Amino acid sequence: MTKPMGILSKISLNFSPKMRDHAVQAVLIFTSVFLAFALNECRMSSIEKRETRKALAAIIHEMESNLDVLERWAPYHKEVVDRTFHLLETDSALLAKERFSIEHLVGDSSSLMREFLTRHAWGYINAQNINFDLQTRIDVIMVYQQQEFVEKSLERMIELLFSCEMLEETQTVENYVLFGQYLGDLWGQEYAMIETYKFTLERLKD
């Protein structure tokens, strides 16, 4: 047992003050580098959390804005749909004598829709320094994907109104039917979107 102790004692004796100074300096350098990395990681994490909160706030604000747009226009679109089919039921003979006219349904001073949905906050999903949890990411993606259906339905409605077929006098009644169907589809998409906005906003605000 004395031999190992002798070896350790010899090693200890050979560990000069200069070597101890180097060892201490090495430990201090390692500690300072480690602390620098740790502080930088904390700083980056703090920035990421702050940017994620700002991004979520922007998404919520945009969804609320889009919800307001649909809640203003969806009831009006339903009213125009009902007016269209009522006109077809009561005045189809009269309509057959002239071209399709939107003024018969919305009036001279009205328009079908003067506001549109926006998707500016969509870019936050894949932006740097933003780290949504999985459920939030899924909820936001699902909302914007469903919003595409509303936007496409509106595009179809606009394309129909500006198509040459809508000017044909020989298919006026058919054009009113198409208009009612397209607008009815738009209203259905809007109604579903309203419910999705409300449900998702409730989840995101929890």
Secondary structure, 3 states (H helix, E strand, C coil): CHHHHHHHHHHHHHCCHHHHHHHHHHHHHHHHHHHHHHHHHHHHHHHHHHHHHHHHHHHHHHHHHHHHHHHHHHHHHHHHHHHHHHHHHHHHHHHCCCCCCCHHHHCCCCCCCCCCCCCHHHHHHHCCCCCCCHHHHHHHHHHHHHHHHHHHHHHHHHHHHCCHHHHCHHHHHHHHHHHHHHHHHHHHHHHHHHHHHHHHHHHHHC
